Amino acid sequence: RLLSNGPVQTVATSDGAITLPFSGVNSTLTSLPASIVGSLTLADDTTVSGFDVSGQVTGTSVTDVTFRNNRIRNAATALQLTGSDSIDFDNLLISGATTLGIGLTDTSATLNQVTINNSAANADGVRVQTTATNRSVSITDSTINSTGTNGIALDVDVAGTGHLDLTVTDTVLRATGTGGSGLAAIVNSSGDLNLTVARGTIASHGNGL
């Protein structure tokens, strides 16, 4: 576990959950006291919580990763997971990504309370791509803004035999730039896209939903 003293941090013990001393200094994502400068590579069974990250966060073929209470800024692609499973993104703030906020390639993940603000041209908020493996992605209580020209808030591509179960609940998908799409989906394979959207807002400026 990599835990900062910003949010209140607890760890499970044989006597129950224990709050770490000196944690809880400041949990505001724009004022986190601990920072990571440069790229960060995630590994199996990892928890990262409470950091202001200036750089890209990646993980390949990893499982059981929790990435919560973090801010990522000034990266071309802020978060990229490939061939991974049991990924939990919770309470994140992503800004300034020039290409992509979160990329999920053949990855199963849950996103909860994730805010993405991208303003660069052609920059997407979240991109979900699947090929030969069945995957599931859930996005809940999140706000994804892609305000640059031709930006896509949620870009979905099912390109192989694997099925994708995608659920979007209580979420804002907003693409206000010229030619922008709140939600764009391509299914060009024998795999199925099972898409469920419950409550929320999808706003586009010219293309897609």
N, C-alpha and C positions, 0 to 999 in steps of 0.2 A: 504494500500500500504506500502511496505517495500522498500525504495529507498535509495541507498547510494549516496555519493557525487562524486563517480567515474565518470560515464558517465554524459552527460548533461541530466537532468531530467525535464520533463514538466508535468504539470497537467492541466486538462480541467476545466475551470471555466465559469461562465455566460458571462464573457467578452472575452472568447477565451482561447487558450492555453497560460500558463504562465510558464516560465523557473524558476525552483527553485533556489534561491540564493545559491551560493557556490558549486553548482553541476558542473561537468565537469572538476574535478581535474585531473583525469587520466582514460580514458576509455579502455586502453589496458588490455585484459583479464588476462595477466600474471603479471600485476602490479596494480591490483585493490586495493585501499587504505582501503577498509572495508572488514572484514572477519566474517564468521560464523564458529565456531568450534563445531562440534557435529551434530546430526540429525536435520532435518527441516521438519515439517509436514505442508503441504499446506491445505488451507481451500477454501471455495467458494469465488468467486469474489475477488481474490487475485492477486496482482502484486508484484513480487520480482525482483529487478533489481540492478546490480552493486556489487555483492558480490563474494568473494573467499570463497567457502564452502569446509570445510574439514569434510566430513561426508555424510550420505545418505539423499536424499530428497524424500519424499513420499507423496502420496495423494490418498485417497480412497473415491469414490462416491462424487467427487467434480466437480464443473462446473465453467466455465469462469475464468480460471487461466492463467495468463501470467507470464512466467519465462524467463527473457531475460538479456543479457549482464552479464552473470554469468560464473564462473569457478567452476567445482566440481572435487575434486581429493581425492585419497586415501580412497575410499569406495568400499566395495565388489560389491554392486549395486549402481550406482551413483543416478539414477532417476528411481522411480517405481510409476506408476500410475495405479490404479485398479478401474474398474467400473466408469470411469469418462468421461466427455464430454466437448467440447469447450476448449481444452487445447492448448496453444500457446507457443512453445519453439523457441526462437529466439536469435541468436548470443551467442552460448554456446561453452565452451571448457571443455571437459571431458577427464581426463587422470588417469591412475593408477587403474582403476576398475578391480578387480580380478575375478569377475563373469560376470558382465553385465554393459554396459554403460547406456542404457535407456530401461526400460521394460514398455510395454503398454499392459495391460491385460484388455480386454473388454473396451477399451478406444478409443475415437476419438480425434485426435490431429494433429496439423501441426508442422513440424520441418523445420526451415529455418536457414541457415548458422550455422549448428551444426557441430562441429568437435569432433570426438571421437578417442582417441588413446589408445588402449588396447593391452598389450603385454603378459599378463599372459596366460598360457595354458588353453584351453577350455573357454576362456572369449569371449563373444559375444559383438558386438557393439550395435545393436538395436534388440530387440525381440518383435514381435507383435503377440499376442494371442487373439483369439476370441472364444466365446462359443455360447450363445443363443441370443445375441443382435447384430443387424446390426451396423457396425462401419465403419468409414472412417479415413484413415491416409494419410497424404501428407508429403513427404520429398523433400525439394528443396535446391539446392545450398549448399550441405553439403558434408563432407568428413568423412567416417567411416572406420577406420583402425582397423583390428583385426589381429595382427601379431603373436600371440601365436599358439602353436600346437593345431590343431582341432578347431581353432576359427572361428566364423561365423560373417561376417560383418552385414548382415541383415537376421534374422531368423524369418520365418513366419509360424504360426500354426493356421489353421482354424479347430476347433475341435467341433463345435456344429451346431445349425440350423441358427445362425446368419451369414450374408454375410459380407465380408470385401472388401471395395474399397481401394486399395493401389496404390498411385501414387508416382513415384520416378522420379524427374526431375533434370538435371544438377548436378548430384551427383556421387561421387566416392565411390564405395563399394569395399574395398580391404582386402583380407585375404591371407597373404603371408606365414603364418606358414604351416608346414607340415600337410596335411590333411585339410587345411582351405577351407572355402567356402565364396565367395563373397555374394551369395544370395542362401538361402535354403528355400524351401516352402513345407509344408505338408498340404494337404487338405484331411481330413479323417472324413467327415461328410456330412450332407445334405446341409450345408452352402456353398456358392460360394466364391471363391477368384477372384476378378476382378483386375488384375494387369496391370498397365500401366507404362512403363519405357521409358522416352524420354531423349535422350542425356546422357552423362556421361560415366563412366567406371565401369565395373564389372571384378574384378581380383581374381582368385582362385588358390589354390595350391593343387589340388588333388580331390576335391569333389565339387558338386553343380555347379552352373553357374559361 
